[in-house]
Amino acid sequence: MHSFDEIFDMAAKLHGGPDAVEAILADFQPLSADELAETPDDRWLAAFTRCVFQAGFSWKVIEAKWPHFEEAFWNFDPRRCAMMSDDDLDRLLADTKIVRNAAKILSVRDNAIMLTKLADEHGSAANLLGRWPVADQTGLTDLLKHNGSRLGGTTAQLALRFMHRDGFILSSSVLAALAREKVIERAVYSRSSQTAVQAAFNGWARESGRPMMQVSRLLALSVDD
């Protein structure tokens, strides 16, 4: 497996040199655990919702409609969204200002229920989500996948990145880089492959002293698309 510096050199050769790569990585700065823990739970629900609706759909359309999403879903107040009724669902399915996908609309309610349960257990859902160890991202995404709705694959990873929480995203380019480094063969499905991926990221982050999101971005940059 190549060192962080060796991977950085690969990326620099593909993207205009070290300074150009550093400029790209400079945009990837995570919030601290304290800052994340203080973020209101409604913003976490909003991030999950945005990424769920963006999956398989035009991101530009979701962005343009987003103010209407905020209004339609009560500004993503988790306790209000958790009480979504059949009448609420009918109203949302008739609302042309949002994307009218029943399964995704219902995921807002399910994820709100998850967040309210976490809030009852931890003071706020943000207190758990923000302070979960960066070195165990796979544990956090497992929690979201199994307790939330439509938060499998990269959806939860993207939502966490949207919240500026440190971590990696297993994009196609990152997966290609991990395969090149012999961390995985092709995809990340088994528990052993998830463990291997987490260990590799932990190693590169420790070696470089950089946020894990920068390691993730660097891996993507090191692949010649």
C-alpha positions as CSV (number, residue, x, y, z in Angstrom):
1,M,0.0,0.0,0.0
2,H,1.4,3.4,-1.0
3,S,2.1,6.0,1.7
4,F,0.1,9.2,1.9
5,D,3.0,11.2,0.3
6,E,3.2,8.7,-2.6
7,I,-0.5,9.1,-3.2
8,F,-0.1,12.9,-3.0
9,D,2.5,12.7,-5.7
10,M,0.2,10.6,-7.9
11,A,-2.5,13.3,-7.5
12,A,-0.1,16.1,-8.2
13,K,1.0,14.6,-11.5
14,L,-2.6,14.4,-12.6
15,H,-3.8,17.8,-11.4
16,G,-1.1,20.4,-12.1
17,G,1.4,19.9,-9.3
18,P,1.5,20.0,-5.4
19,D,0.2,23.6,-5.1
20,A,-2.8,22.8,-7.2
21,V,-3.6,19.7,-5.1
22,E,-3.1,21.6,-1.8
23,A,-5.6,24.3,-3.1
24,I,-8.2,21.6,-3.7
25,L,-7.7,19.9,-0.3
26,A,-7.8,23.3,1.5
27,D,-11.6,23.4,0.7
28,F,-12.1,20.2,2.8
29,Q,-12.1,21.4,6.4
30,P,-14.3,19.6,9.0
31,L,-16.1,21.1,11.9
32,S,-15.0,20.1,15.3
33,A,-16.9,17.6,17.4
34,D,-18.2,20.4,19.7
35,E,-19.4,22.5,16.7
36,L,-21.2,19.4,15.3
37,A,-22.7,18.5,18.6
38,E,-24.2,22.1,18.9
39,T,-25.8,21.9,15.4
40,P,-29.6,21.7,15.8
41,D,-31.1,18.3,15.1
42,D,-33.3,19.8,12.4
43,R,-30.2,20.5,10.3
44,W,-29.2,16.8,10.5
45,L,-32.7,15.8,9.4
46,A,-32.5,18.3,6.6
47,A,-29.1,16.9,5.4
48,F,-30.4,13.4,5.5
49,T,-33.5,14.4,3.5
50,R,-31.5,16.4,0.9
51,C,-29.2,13.5,0.2
52,V,-32.0,10.9,0.1
53,F,-33.9,13.0,-2.5
54,Q,-30.7,13.7,-4.5
55,A,-30.0,10.0,-4.8
56,G,-30.7,9.0,-8.4
57,F,-32.1,12.5,-9.2
58,S,-30.9,15.8,-10.4
59,W,-29.0,17.7,-7.6
60,K,-29.8,21.0,-9.3
61,V,-33.5,20.3,-9.2
62,I,-33.3,19.5,-5.5
63,E,-31.3,22.6,-4.9
64,A,-33.8,24.8,-6.7
65,K,-36.7,23.3,-4.8
66,W,-35.0,23.2,-1.4
67,P,-36.7,26.3,0.1
68,H,-40.0,24.7,-0.6
69,F,-38.8,21.5,1.0
70,E,-38.0,23.4,4.2
71,E,-41.5,24.9,4.2
72,A,-43.3,21.7,3.4
73,F,-41.5,19.7,6.0
74,W,-41.9,22.2,8.9
75,N,-38.3,23.3,8.7
76,F,-37.4,19.7,9.4
77,D,-38.4,19.8,13.1
78,P,-37.7,16.1,14.0
79,R,-40.6,15.8,16.4
80,R,-43.1,17.3,14.0
81,C,-41.8,15.2,11.1
82,A,-42.0,12.1,13.3
83,M,-45.7,12.7,13.7
84,M,-46.4,12.9,9.9
85,S,-49.9,11.6,9.3
86,D,-51.7,10.1,6.3
87,D,-53.2,13.6,5.7
88,D,-49.8,15.1,5.8
89,L,-48.5,12.5,3.3
90,D,-51.5,13.2,1.0
91,R,-50.7,16.9,1.1
92,L,-47.0,16.4,0.4
93,L,-47.8,14.0,-2.5
94,A,-50.0,16.8,-4.0
95,D,-47.3,19.5,-3.5
96,T,-45.8,20.3,-6.9
97,K,-43.1,22.5,-5.3
98,I,-41.3,19.4,-4.0
99,V,-40.3,16.1,-5.5
100,R,-43.4,13.8,-5.0
101,N,-41.8,10.5,-4.3
102,A,-43.8,8.6,-1.6
103,A,-41.0,6.4,-0.4
104,K,-38.6,9.3,0.0
105,I,-41.2,11.4,1.7
106,L,-41.9,8.7,4.2
107,S,-38.1,8.4,4.8
108,V,-38.3,11.9,6.3
109,R,-40.7,10.6,9.0
110,D,-38.7,7.5,9.6
111,N,-35.4,9.4,9.9
112,A,-37.1,11.9,12.2
113,I,-38.2,9.1,14.4
114,M,-34.6,7.8,14.6
115,L,-33.3,11.3,15.5
116,T,-35.9,11.8,18.2
117,K,-35.0,8.5,19.7
118,L,-31.3,9.4,19.7
119,A,-32.2,12.8,21.2
120,D,-34.1,11.1,24.0
121,E,-31.1,8.9,24.7
122,H,-28.2,11.4,24.3
123,G,-29.7,14.8,25.0
124,S,-29.7,15.6,21.2
125,A,-29.1,13.5,18.2
126,A,-26.3,15.9,17.3
127,N,-24.5,15.0,20.5
128,L,-24.1,11.5,19.3
129,L,-23.6,12.1,15.6
130,G,-21.1,14.9,16.1
131,R,-19.0,13.2,18.8
132,W,-19.0,9.7,17.2
133,P,-15.3,8.8,16.8
134,V,-14.0,9.7,13.3
135,A,-11.9,6.5,13.4
136,D,-15.1,4.5,13.4
137,Q,-17.1,6.0,10.6
138,T,-18.3,2.5,9.5
139,G,-19.9,2.1,12.9
140,L,-21.8,5.4,12.5
141,T,-22.9,4.7,8.9
142,D,-24.1,1.2,10.1
143,L,-26.1,2.9,12.8
144,L,-27.7,5.2,10.3
145,K,-28.4,2.5,7.8
146,H,-30.0,0.1,10.2
147,N,-32.0,2.6,12.3
148,G,-32.8,5.2,9.6
149,S,-34.4,5.0,6.2
150,R,-32.7,5.0,2.7
151,L,-29.4,5.9,4.4
152,G,-27.4,3.0,2.9
153,G,-24.6,3.1,0.3
154,T,-23.0,6.5,0.0
155,T,-26.2,8.5,1.1
156,A,-25.2,8.7,4.8
157,Q,-21.6,9.4,3.9
158,L,-22.7,12.3,1.7
159,A,-25.0,13.6,4.4
160,L,-22.2,13.6,7.0
161,R,-20.0,15.4,4.5
162,F,-22.8,17.9,3.9
163,M,-22.7,18.6,7.6
164,H,-18.9,19.1,7.5
165,R,-18.3,16.0,9.7
166,D,-14.9,14.5,9.0
167,G,-14.9,11.2,7.1
168,F,-14.6,9.5,3.8
169,I,-17.0,9.0,0.8
170,L,-16.7,5.8,-1.1
171,S,-17.2,7.3,-4.6
172,S,-16.3,5.3,-7.7
173,S,-12.9,7.1,-7.8
174,V,-12.1,6.4,-4.2
175,L,-13.1,2.7,-4.6
176,A,-10.8,2.5,-7.6
177,A,-7.9,4.0,-5.5
178,L,-8.6,1.5,-2.7
179,A,-8.6,-1.4,-5.2
180,R,-5.3,-0.1,-6.6
181,E,-3.9,0.0,-3.0
182,K,-5.1,-3.6,-2.5
183,V,-7.3,-2.6,0.4
184,I,-10.3,-4.1,-1.4
185,E,-10.9,-6.0,-4.5
186,R,-13.9,-4.2,-6.0
187,A,-16.7,-3.1,-3.7
188,V,-17.3,-2.7,0.0
189,Y,-20.0,-5.1,1.2
190,S,-18.6,-7.5,3.7
191,R,-17.7,-6.7,7.3
192,S,-14.1,-7.5,6.6
193,S,-13.8,-5.2,3.7
194,Q,-15.4,-2.3,5.7
195,T,-12.9,-3.0,8.5
196,A,-10.1,-2.9,6.0
197,V,-11.2,0.4,4.4
198,Q,-11.6,2.0,7.9
199,A,-8.1,0.8,8.9
200,A,-6.6,2.1,5.7
201,F,-8.1,5.6,6.1
202,N,-7.2,5.7,9.8
203,G,-3.6,4.9,8.8
204,W,-3.3,7.5,6.1
205,A,-5.0,10.1,8.4
206,R,-2.6,9.3,11.2
207,E,0.4,9.3,8.9
208,S,-0.4,12.7,7.3
209,G,-2.0,14.5,10.2
210,R,-4.8,15.6,7.9
211,P,-8.5,15.4,8.2
212,M,-9.9,12.1,6.8
213,M,-12.0,14.0,4.3
214,Q,-8.8,15.3,2.8
215,V,-7.5,11.8,2.6
216,S,-10.7,10.7,0.9
217,R,-10.5,13.6,-1.7
218,L,-6.8,12.9,-2.3
219,L,-7.5,9.2,-3.1
220,A,-10.1,10.4,-5.7
221,L,-7.6,12.8,-7.2
222,S,-5.0,10.1,-7.5
223,V,-7.1,8.1,-10.0
224,D,-6.8,9.0,-13.7
225,D,-10.5,9.1,-14.9
